[in-house]
Amino acid sequence: MMAGYLLSRERALPWLCSKKRRFQSRIFRGDTIHPSTLELMYELGLLDEFLKIDRTRNCVIACLVNGQVVPAADFTKLPTHCKFIAFMPQWIF
């Protein structure tokens, strides 16, 4: 996907091939976009457009263990432009 994107920026006409006829019919395992991916989108000039799409953001993730809330991840201190993890279906991404 990245190669196709970069080629298209240079006015090449890349082809994306898949076994499935429809992208949405593929089975996905996760719907998270991590801060490192969001930082890459910033570097490519795609972040502003991405942030316009409706999605869920989590800056801190916690787990419930034996009735206690335990912090599992805190993205607020990362040296990135987006200090959160985004949840979005991959076919929208």
PLY file of the C-alpha trace (Angstrom):
ply
format ascii 1.0
element vertex 93
property float x
property float y
property float z
element edge 92
property int vertex1
property int vertex2
end_header
0.00 0.00 0.00
2.80 2.40 0.89
4.66 1.70 -2.36
1.45 2.33 -4.31
0.86 5.59 -2.48
4.41 6.84 -3.05
4.32 5.82 -6.72
1.01 7.64 -7.23
2.51 10.81 -5.75
5.07 10.64 -8.56
2.26 10.31 -11.13
2.83 6.58 -11.71
-0.24 4.35 -12.06
0.23 1.52 -9.54
-2.10 -1.49 -9.40
-3.25 -2.98 -6.11
-3.99 -6.70 -6.35
-5.92 -8.76 -3.83
-7.43 -12.25 -3.73
-10.78 -10.76 -2.70
-12.99 -8.82 -5.09
-14.10 -6.41 -2.39
-11.74 -4.92 0.19
-14.48 -4.86 2.87
-14.98 -8.63 2.58
-11.51 -9.32 3.96
-11.23 -10.50 7.55
-9.18 -8.15 9.71
-7.57 -8.88 13.03
-7.32 -5.37 14.47
-8.64 -1.89 14.04
-5.98 0.17 15.82
-3.78 2.87 14.38
-0.81 3.41 16.65
1.00 6.70 17.37
3.99 5.62 15.26
1.70 5.10 12.24
0.03 8.45 12.89
3.49 10.07 13.00
4.30 8.56 9.61
1.03 9.96 8.29
2.12 13.38 9.61
5.47 13.07 7.79
3.65 12.16 4.55
1.27 15.12 4.89
-1.80 12.89 5.43
-2.52 13.47 9.12
-4.82 16.51 8.85
-7.14 14.66 6.47
-7.09 11.54 8.66
-8.02 13.51 11.77
-11.22 14.69 10.03
-12.52 11.09 9.98
-14.74 10.07 12.90
-12.94 7.58 15.13
-12.30 6.69 18.76
-9.15 7.98 20.46
-7.59 6.60 23.63
-4.72 8.39 25.36
-4.57 5.93 28.25
-5.51 2.26 28.29
-6.20 0.45 31.56
-7.18 -3.08 32.57
-9.37 -4.35 35.37
-7.40 -6.91 37.43
-8.97 -8.42 40.54
-11.33 -5.47 40.79
-8.49 -2.93 40.53
-7.91 -0.59 37.58
-4.32 -1.06 36.41
-2.74 1.29 33.83
-1.55 -0.67 30.78
-0.45 2.09 28.39
-0.09 5.86 28.56
0.46 7.57 25.20
0.42 11.14 26.56
4.19 11.31 27.05
5.20 10.09 23.57
7.35 12.43 21.43
4.81 12.32 18.59
2.20 14.69 17.17
-0.65 12.34 18.15
-0.47 11.13 21.71
-3.23 8.57 21.35
-4.14 5.30 19.71
-6.99 5.51 17.20
-9.62 2.82 16.70
-11.05 2.63 13.19
-12.17 -0.16 10.85
-9.28 -0.88 8.49
-11.39 -0.55 5.32
-12.10 3.07 6.34
-8.43 3.65 7.16
0 1
1 2
2 3
3 4
4 5
5 6
6 7
7 8
8 9
9 10
10 11
11 12
12 13
13 14
14 15
15 16
16 17
17 18
18 19
19 20
20 21
21 22
22 23
23 24
24 25
25 26
26 27
27 28
28 29
29 30
30 31
31 32
32 33
33 34
34 35
35 36
36 37
37 38
38 39
39 40
40 41
41 42
42 43
43 44
44 45
45 46
46 47
47 48
48 49
49 50
50 51
51 52
52 53
53 54
54 55
55 56
56 57
57 58
58 59
59 60
60 61
61 62
62 63
63 64
64 65
65 66
66 67
67 68
68 69
69 70
70 71
71 72
72 73
73 74
74 75
75 76
76 77
77 78
78 79
79 80
80 81
81 82
82 83
83 84
84 85
85 86
86 87
87 88
88 89
89 90
90 91
91 92
